[in-house]
Amino acid sequence: MTKFTSSNAAFAAMRPMLVLVFGLTACLLPARAADAPWVAATDSKLRLFGGTVKTKDGEQLVAGIQLRMDDGWKTYWRNPGDSGVPPQFDWSGSKNLKEAKMLYPAPYRFADANSTAIGYSGGVIFPVKLIPERPGEPIELKLAFDFGLCKSLCIPNTAKLSLKLELGAALDVVPQPVAPGALPAIGKIEVKFDSDKPSIVIEALYPPDATATDLFVDIADGTYMPVPKALGPLADGKQSFALNFASKDETKEIKGKALNLTLVSDRGSREAVWKAE
């Protein structure tokens, strides 16, 4: 069942992300992945846009409802104050949308005759955190947006907005699991834990014409891992990297643990898991 919520706590948690994605300054607008056409309303225009942003938990799919108002017009916050109407967002026509969490920018206070209204003037973007029913598949957003616009008189408006979010572009840069016959891949791994200079040497296999080749290693529990050092350039599709440890005691921290090996190149990236023995 589709669920739609708004949350002050969610807004606070996502504030750094929203600054990056939903800022009104022109320099931030290219971060969006998809824009719908502008739709006209009373002395205003609005549109839907969306894309993905990186968070500490991975990539998050987001959207925004952008409203631009002519001079002197205002619209309302979720609590409009003594007058006005709060915005209403109906996503029920959407496809592959499990949840849309509405977030609200900090509003302003407006004196209105003998009352006080709460809302926005000039322009506002209402951010939305999206969760698909089926991760990895496109989301088709269909929004019926009811909102009030007020100058000397308050006028109710309804706008129909739609947008299809393709996730492919964002997923293209996510490393895929290693697969038989596919490159990049892991070749030989040489473990030198008993050496005076303990190390792990990993041979990485790339397409011969690959560039920007690299290797990164991490452990899911956050155990420290040295940054791999390339032992030479790519040659005949092979390149070796060394993880050099400061002491034998340092290697004890990783023995028996699963290491995530991330192979990177301009011809694609892949991930492998190897248990340190």
Order of alpha helices (4+ residues) and beta strands (2+ residues): beta-alpha-beta-beta-beta-beta-beta-beta-beta-beta-beta-beta-beta-beta-alpha-beta-beta-beta-beta-beta-beta-alpha-beta-beta
